[in-house]
Amino acid sequence: MDILSVLNNTWGADMGKTGVSSFLRRYRSKHGLSREALAEKLDISDSYLAALELGTRKPSYDTLLKIVNTLEVSVDSVIGTDGYVGKLEEKSEISIALNKLYQIL
């Protein structure tokens, strides 16, 4: 069993639909923006924004910075780690998945 299989078993097959994709969908909804309006604001194509929202593409470093700076939000809120700030003592889902992988090997 490879690491991707372990992670898929831990988070489910749609694990790519979290973090950036969730943030962008929530941001658009909260601010009443169409996909086209947000894409224009971020200076990216509508199709690229759609792919980011669907989780079929991951943002480049430059795009991530553009999102953070343009929308004036933290990187943690965009990538979905804001809930983990200050919780380093707790076992994260990734550490649990990695422990499962280690046991398999």
N, C-alpha and C positions, 0 to 999 in steps of 0.2 A: 504494500500500500504506500503510495507517495504522499508527500505533504499536502498537495492540493486536495486529494481525496479526504485526508483527515480534516482539513479546514472546511471542505464542503459538508462533511458529516457533522461538524461542529456548528456551522452557521447556516447551513442549508444551501441549496443550489443557487440562490439569488444573492449570495454574499456580496457581489459586486454592486448591488443596488443600495448601498449604504454610503455614508460619508458625503463625498462631494455631490453625488447624484441626489441624495435626499435633501441636502442643504439647498441646492439650486431650486428644486421643486418647491420646498417650503418657502424660500425667499420670494419666489415669483408669486406664490399664492398669497402670502402675507402682505405683499406690496401691490397686489392687483396688476401685475405686469404680464403681458403676453410673452411668449418665448421670443418673438421677434424684437420686442422692446428691450428685454434683458440682453439679448445678443448684441443689439446695437449699443447699449450702454457699456457692455464689456468689450466692444470692438472685436467680436468674434462672429463667425457665420452661424446662421440659424441651425444648420445641419450639425455643426460641431457642438452647439449647446444641447441639441436634442440627444446626440450621442452621449454627452456627459450626463444628462439627466437619466438616460436609460441605463447607464452603467456599461455601455459597450465600448467606451473610450475613457481613458484616464487623462486628466489635465497634465500638460507639461508644467515644468517649474515656472516658466514665464506666465502661463495662463493662471496658475494658482496665485501668483503674486498679483496679477491683474485683478482677479476676483477679490482678493483680500483688500487691495488698495482702493479699488473703485467702489466697492460696497461698504468699505470701512468696517470690516469685521475681522475677527482673529482667525489665524490659520487653524487653531484648534476647533473653532466652530464650523469651519468649512469642511475639514476632514473628519469631523465627528469624534474628536478626542476630548472635547471640552468636559464631558462627563467623567473623564478619568483623571483630570487634574486634581492633585491632592490625594489620590487613592492608590498610590504606588505600592502600598503594603498589601493590598488585596490582589488575589490572583486574577489576572485578566483572562479573557477567553483565549487569546493567542498563547499565553503561557500554558494553559490547560491543554490546548491542541498540540503544542510542542512536546509536552510531557507524554501525551498519548503516542505521538510519533516516536519518541525516544524509547518507550516501552515496547513498541513493535519491532524496532531495530535491535 
